[in-house]
Amino acid sequence: MFRIRPTRQVFEATRTSRPGVGRPRFVVQTFVGMDRPRTQYVGVGDGEVAYQTFGDGPIDLLYCYGLGNHVELVWDVLGLGPFFARLASFARVIFFDRRGTGASDGVPANAIPTWEEWTEDMSAVLRASGSERAAIMAALETGPIAVLYAAMHPEVVSALVLFNTTARYLVDDDYPIGASQEEIEALVGLIAQSWGSLEFARLVNPSLVNDDDLLRRAALLMRASATPRSAAAQYRAMFETLDVRDVLPLVQAPTLVLHRSEDSFLHLDHGRYLAEHIEHASFVALPGGDLGLHPLVGDRLGDEVAEFLTGVRVDTTVERVLTTILFSDIVGSTERAVSLGDQQWNALLDRHDATVRDQLRTFRGREINTTGDGFVACFDGPARAIHCAQSMLRATSDLGLRLRIGLHTGECEVRGDDLGGLAVHIAARVGALAGPNEVLISRTVKDLVVGSGIVFEDRGAHTLKGVPDEWQLFAVTDA
């Protein structure tokens, strides 16, 4: 059943930037090996449903997510390009926002569609994309919609993948794993109060508890998906009306049920129930307790889906290279933007960007992307990266700016012009711990520049969220 921890804290929505001030602080991801998909619309009833298609694999895969999603923004804000690229490596992916979410039309709080009416969104999107037969991957509240659709249209659905979902939310005499009415009321109240806040994003993504940057992006996506009032109204209707238990035996498509083993909202037993009542369904418990999808959990999920739908794990082998990653960030950028105003702040950012790029050219660094008020770059030599970082601090201080910079050396995946892998995440987390006008490095970097004459100050051992073991960090004091 639901596990809701009562709280008296008042939640407030957290913005990544003030409207019209500066640029948002999220990393723009490249779309590995494919063009950014174009959003299209199809009419359903009195509304329109937004959808995209990408990939050219032999399988059509209808991907459904639900509240907390936005087909336009999820690529950039949450950085799920690599996950979608993995799906596109073996399928033509049809990705959509159901009515009431994201880029699709909203639904009135007093006229939430029925579960059957929501299956019409699936039918319309499949017709519009020219798909005659497709596998369906459905997460969260879109899972029951997919179950209904699969039972009603067995000739259309070739396979079904259910992720972190359920057949029923409420407890019943023969369904003890459900939540009580009091728990439902508490959860709906929590959604109405805190949907789209940093605290709510942290609550549903416990593995990211210390990763405020990724949490802010997840919160931003929630706010773009639906308002707190709309989200609460939709979830209340779902919690109180959903029951597809009688439909489960009618599903004929091969089915894979995936569920987080430590899900705080829907216990693992909800996933097991689905697998036990859909004939020949497979069940896989995935590690962790995050309710949603973000870059740090996408790889395992993509592997399981690929193996189920194709019979083999997709070969995602890419070129790997040892490189030094640099993350930079302007200290106090939001406050500075507010004090200067739009025009002056944007002019200062342009001068900052030009100055940093000058230093990257001088020290033969390669720009990977920008983070709004910072840069991600890589170097083929760690000493040169340190010298560049120190030069960046000196050059931008002439502009009245203070930077924090993090460096880590590790093996990265080369994805076109982008880099991926654990080393990139480590560098980002090291950078977040740096102080104003400080270059902070991992022990790996320090060990690689022994004999260079660069002087360091020990900053102690730190736990980096999502990264195994403790990491000894050092500040550069003389380069």
C-alpha positions, 0 to 999 in steps of 0.5 A: 500500500501507499507509504505516506510520511505525514509532514507539516512542512509547507512546500513551495514551487522552486523555479530554476530561474525567474521568468525573463531573467537570464537562462535556465540552469539545466544541461541541454543534451544532444540527441544521440545519433538522431534528429530532434523529433517534431511534435505533431497533434491529433484530435481526440474528442474536443482536444488535441493530443501531442505526439512524436515519432523517432527511430526506424527499428522494425518494432513500433513502440508506443511509449506512455508516461503520464503526469510529470511528462512533457514531450517537448521539454523532457529531452532538454530538461531531464536529459533523456536523449540517451534513453530514447536513443536506446529505444530508437535503436531497435524500435520506431518509438511513438511518444505522446502526452495523454490529455491532461498532461504536458503538451496535450490539451488539459482536462477540466477538474470536474470532467476527468475522462474515464479510463476507456476514454483515455484509451482513445488517446492511444488509438488516435496516436497509433492511427495518426502515426500509421501504426497497425501493430505496436508494443506498448510501454506504459508507466505510472497511471498510464499502465491501467490505460494500456492494460485496457487497450491491450485487452480491447485491441489484442490484434493491435498490441504485440507486447506490453511493458508495465513500469511502476504501475498497478491494477487498483489503488484502493484497498478492498476485501480481496485486495489488501495491498491497496491504500486506505481512503485516509491514505488516498486523501493524504496523498491527494492533499500532498499533491495539491500542496506540493506538486512541482516543488523541489521537495515533492521531486525529492520525495518521489526520487529518493536516490536524488536527495542531494542532487538539487540540479536534477531535482529542480529539472524534475520539478520544472517538468512537473509544473510544465506537465500540469498545475497542482490543482489539475494533477490533484484532481486527476490523481483523485479520479484515478485513485478512486475509480481505477480497478482493472483487476477483472481485465488482467486475465483478458490480456493476450499480449506477452507482458513484462512487469517492471517495478522498483523494489523500494517504491515508497508510493506503490509497494512492490506487491502491486507489480507482483499482482499484475504479473501474477494475474496476466497470463505468462507475464514476466516480473522483474524487480528493479533496484531503487525507489524512484517513482519516475524516470531520469538519466541515472536509471534509464540504462537498466530500464532500457536494457530490460525493455530491449531484451524483452521485445527483441530477445537480446540486449541491445548492443550499445557499445560506443567508443570510450575514451579517457578524458578530463571533464570540467564543469564550471558555474557562476556563483550567485548567478540568480541574485546577480541577474535580479540586480542587473536586470535582463539586458545587462545580465544577458550582456554580461553572460555573453561576455562570460561565454566569450571569455571562457571560450577564449580560455578553452581555445588557448588550452585546447579544451573542447566545449561539450555544452553549456548549462545556462551560466556555466560550461561543460568541457573536456581535455586530453590532459588533466594538467592542461585542464587545471591550468585552463580552470585557473585561467578561467577564474582570473579572466572572469574575475575581471568581469566581476564574476566568481566561478566554481569549477570541478574536474574529474578524469575518467573513461567516458562514452563518446556519443557524437559530439557529446560525452556520457558515463559515470565520469561526467556525473562525478565531475558535475558533483565535484563542481557542485561542491567547489567554493567561490573562485575555487577549482576542486578536483578528484584524487584521480586528477591529482594522481595523474599530475604528480610531478607537474608542480601543481599544489593542492589542498586536501578538502577531505573525503566526500560521498557523491550522490549516486556514486559508489565509495567515498571520494577524496577531493582537493582544491588547486592552490597554485597552478 
